[in-house]
């Protein structure tokens, strides 16, 4: 090879190295972050040749340490419209929040893939960042006039020894005014302020520290945010100039007041309604509230919820709407106006547009609990029922049947609504009903209570009172003694000997396909049987429990509690206590069995009669779980089909531990095996190497006429670099029941 050829090859080789080096100098550009209203953010970088993927990890108002996983995270594997864009439509941010984040770009350099990082990044949210996102059409302008606006001429006054005032008149639709000033081009003395209050009908900026001399030239320009009936528009005037030729007397110091809006309290009410309040302060003349629900409102726009309050209540200015129905995660977009007078000037102060997300279940504004209800059967006839007075109670209603169970909130044979308390009590009185020991009063009550804004109805349902004694004071036909005493009634059975009583055995049966039955045998003298229980939760003392009922009569020789809706699984524990009321011929006594428990087993009468399959239950072993992760997204979980399997449940969380038998973010019941396997499939979740799936499964077996559930809990699966090619399964592939769709 000649020298020329060697030099040429060397030159080409250097060019190749140089080109490769230039290509590897790619640096991640600045990330563009945009926020949407009412919720959502996007983070993007421009597309460039060689980018394979873009990963974003971030948190709101919480700094990140290195490359830890954030609450906002995702990997983007395809560019769209010239950008690699991460999007989260659910996160709720507001002005003043800070997003801390880091990003990773996988970049193809020739035949090698490089990972580039940008760490310790942050972005502060401002009011100007929000983009309105809506799934509805924009407002129709057919019947709505679009208002035009032109910034009016400003009034400029110079004061001695210092101070300058610039003002423009207020108009409907003006949302904010920013005034900028510059004194003499060469002096570089400038001032600026954004105004949120109208003083005596003017948007006024008083720059009290600006010192002027005769002959100075003041340059200024004005920006106005204006709502034209459809959208908010920003207007900007040209630069104006004023020659200072005279001074006026210095104004009252209060003229520049930009009244500060007090704290605004938002309270969603139950079952519907909204309460908005601010504390009362000296000088407030009125309070206005304007809002939209799940739709952005503009400043000084009248919203769907709108009202002006002209007087305070109990040191609060309160806007109240009793009809609006609010749900969890609704977003209220609102602004308020305060009209204030300080003895010299009237100030209209406007808040910015705020957002409030309904983040808790709606509750009433005043907590009220119906107190103990006192029931007094009277002698020789009559019934008195009463509760203590409360200053907010507006009425008290009593509805009852004697020895006949009352259905729901039916009126009952004894029924009356009381509208006025007497001697500190709300009292129902019936002068005609005859009662005797062992009679049972089935009743419910209603209390109408004012919560500070509205009347709220409170109920006590399914109440039972067993007559044990009568009270003097029921002789309404003749004058009674002023002395009232309490006497235990002794019936004609007093001459009979007392009956010894022993608490009978409690029998618990779980039913097919669901339900539980609890019973005791009937015995002479039993008047009442009560059952109170919890499933898989210890019951404290004599608390009511989630399973609770009082049984007032026996059927077919049994006192029976029956719940046909409760679902019970193999291994569940019922914690319970029971009460039996027994009349021994002289008096009525209460007997209790506390701290009891019952474990659901295959040997109980859970699904009917016992059979020979019970012996095989101990031999059941849940098969091994197979987990397959697909690329670029999706994963599959399956177990082999075995004789007797009727259901396969999968419950999981990604990178978060799952509590025992918690449903999990990824959850499904598989009701059919396909190709010899019971399969759970998720084609949407994206998994990366190092992710951990925390999960538990349940497999239901049917042996004979018994159904048995078996669990594998506290399971984990760590994703490695081994991915499978995505396989799109049909509904038949994963055993989906079409009738359920």
C-alpha positions, 0 to 999 in steps of 0.5 A: 500500500502506498503512502497516499493510500495509508494517509487516506485511510487514516484520514477516513478513520479520523473522520469516523471517530470524529463523527462518532464523538460529535454524535455522543455529545448529545445533552438532554435539553431543558424539560418543558412542564405544563399544568392543566386545570383542574388537574394534570401535568405534562413534561416534555423534551423535543424529539431528536434522532437517536432518542429511544425513550424518555423517563420522568420521575417527580414529586410535588412539594417534596424534594427527591434524593438522587434517582429515587422513584417519585409519585409522578413517574413514567417511561415514554417509548414513542415521540408524538408531534415532535416531542417526547411527552410524559403526562399525568392527568390526575395530579392536582397542583396549584399556584405556589407548588413546586415539582421536584424531578429528574429525567432519563433519556436512553440514547442510541449512539451508533450501535450502543445505547447510552443512558443520560440523566438530568437530576435535582431539577425543580419547577415552580407553578404560577397562575400563568401556567394553567391550561384549561382542559375540558371534555365539553364544547366551548361556551356558545356565543350565539346568545351571549354578547362579547363585550369589547373593552378599551383602557380608559384615560388615566388620572395622574396626580403628583403630591408634595413633598412626595407621592404620585397617584395613577387611577382608572375608573372601574368597569364590569369585567375588569379583573386586575390592573397593573400600573408601571411607571418610570420617572425621567428616562435617564433617572431609571427610577421605576415603580409597578404594582398589580392591584386587586381592590377598587377604591371609590370606584377606581383602580388606584395605585398610590406610589407614596415614596416617589419624589417628584420635582416640577419639570419632571416627566412621568412615563407610565403604561397600564395592563388590564385583565378583562373578562369579555363574557367568554374568556379572559383577555389581557390588554396593554396600553401604549406608553403615556407621559405626563409633564409635572407642572403642579402639585396637589395636597397630600391625600389621606394615607388610607387612599392606597389601601389594598384590602387584604382578603381574610381566610376563606373556609370551604365546607361541603355539606352532607347529603348536599350543599356548600358553606363558604365563610370568612371571619367578620372584621370591622368595616366589612359591608358585604361579601360575594362568592362566585364559583363553578364546579369542575369548570374554570371561572374567571375573575369577576365572572358570575359563576353557577354558584353565586351570591352576595351576603349583606350581613354577618351571622355569629361573627361570620359572613356566610354564603350557603347553597343547600342544593348543590350536589358535590362528590369526592374529587369535584373541583370548585373554582371560585373568587370572592369580593369584599366590600369594605368601608374604613370611614373615608373610602369604599374599597371593593377588594377581589381575590384571585381565582382559587381552586378547592378539591373536595377531598373528604366525604361530605359531612354536616357542619354541626355534629349532633347525636340524639341523646338517650331516649327515656321511655316511661310506661305509666300506671294505670295507662299512658306512655311518656317518651322524652329527650333533653332539650338542645338549643338547636332542636326544632322538632321531635317525632316519635313513632311506635307499635306495641308488640308489633314490629315496626317496618322501617320508618312507618308512622306506627299506631303511636305517632306524633311530632312535637314542636315545642319543649316543656320544662327542658324536655321534648316530650311525647305523651299518650294518655290512652295506651294500656301497657303491662310487663313484658309488652314490647315497644318497637319505635323510631324517633326523628330529631330536626336540628339546625346546624347553623345553616339549615335544618338537618334530620337525625334518626334513631331507627329499630329501637326496642323497649321492653316494659319491666315496670310502670310509673305512677302518673298515668291516672289522667281521669282523676287528680293524682298525687304530686308525689311520684314514685317508681314501683316494680310491678308484681303480676299474678305470677308472684305466688309462683316459685321462681324458675331457675334459668341457664343460658342455652347453647348458641348454634352458628351455621354458615349458609350457601352461597352466603349468609349466617344463622345464629340460634338458641332453643326456645325455653319457658320464660325467654322474652328476647334474644340479641346477637352482636358480632364482627367478622375477623375483628374482635368485638369490644365489650358489648359494642353493637357490632357489624352484625346486630339484631334483637329477636323478639319472638321464637320460630319453630322452637328456636330464637334465630338471628339470620343474615342472608347477605354476609359473605364468609370464607374458610378460616374467617372468625366471628367474634360475638356476644349474645343477650337473653332476657328471661322472665322467672315468674317474678321479674325479668332478668338479663343474661349475657355470654360475652367474648365468644368466637366462631371459626368458619371451617369446612366441617361446619354446615357452611354449604349444606350437609357434610360429606366424605369430601371433608377428609380431603380438605387438609390435602389441598395445596395451592399450585405454584404461581407463574408470572410473565412480564411483557415488553413494552408493557403488560404482564400475566399471572397464572396457575395450572388448572386442577380438579375442583378449582372454580375461581382464581383471584389475584390482588396486587400493587406495584412497588407498594406492599399490600396488606393481607387480603387488601383488594389492591390496585390490580385485582380481578376474579378469574372464573374460567381456565383456558388452555389448562391454566387460570390466567390474570392478564393486564396489558396496560401496566408498564414494568421496568427492571427492578420493579416489585409486584406485591400480591396475594391470591385466592383459589376456590375449590369445590369438593362434593357440596362444599366450597373451600377457599385457600390463600397464598398471602404476602407474595413478591415478584421482582422484575428482572431484565427478562421480558417476553414479547407482548401477546394480546389475549382475547376474552376467551384466553383469560376466561372472561365471562361475557355476561359480566361485561 
